Amino acid sequence: MTPEELAGLAGLLLSLVMNYVPSIGDWYAGMDTTKQRLVMLALLLVVSVSVMIGNCLGYGAEVGFIYTCDVPGAVELLRVFIAALIANQVTYAISPKIGPVNDRKVARLLARYGE
């Protein structure tokens, strides 16, 4: 598994958790869209940096990828972050919104734009 695949999987899972885990999804749906984007961006950055730190600590070789802890490694971190971001946004866009999470989003939109 490449770092991009690992980060992409993490981005996909984060999106699904935010949509389908009731307590977390409800908390996330209660935010305005700007805060939602910033929270997701921060979580994805944590995932990407964690992949790089794990690699720098020597755990990368155990899963089949080895990158250096220097400027080329930082460029790789950026690629990993972008892969996670793409997977996350695609998953969020195509996954159906159900239950209380959807109800909360609809209520927020109605409050903002009226009926």
Residue pairs with C-beta under 8 A, 6 or more apart in sequence:
1 63
1 64
1 65
2 64
2 65
3 51
3 52
3 55
3 60
3 65
3 67
3 76
3 79
3 80
3 83
4 79
4 80
4 83
5 83
6 51
6 63
6 80
7 44
7 47
7 48
7 51
7 80
7 81
7 83
7 84
7 87
8 83
8 84
8 86
8 87
9 87
10 44
10 47
10 84
11 44
11 47
11 83
11 84
11 85
11 86
11 87
11 88
11 91
12 87
12 88
12 91
14 40
14 43
14 44
14 47
14 88
15 40
15 87
15 88
15 89
15 91
15 92
15 95
16 91
16 95
17 24
17 25
18 24
18 25
18 28
18 40
18 92
19 25
19 92
19 95
19 97
19 98
19 101
20 95
20 98
20 101
22 99
22 100
22 101
25 100
25 101
26 100
26 101
26 104
28 36
28 39
28 101
29 100
29 101
29 102
29 104
29 105
29 108
30 104
30 108
31 39
32 108
40 88
41 85
44 81
44 84
44 85
44 88
45 81
47 84
48 77
48 80
48 81
48 84
49 77
51 77
51 80
52 67
52 69
52 73
52 74
52 76
52 77
52 80
54 60
55 65
55 66
55 67
55 69
55 73
56 69
56 73
60 66
60 67
67 73
67 76
97 105
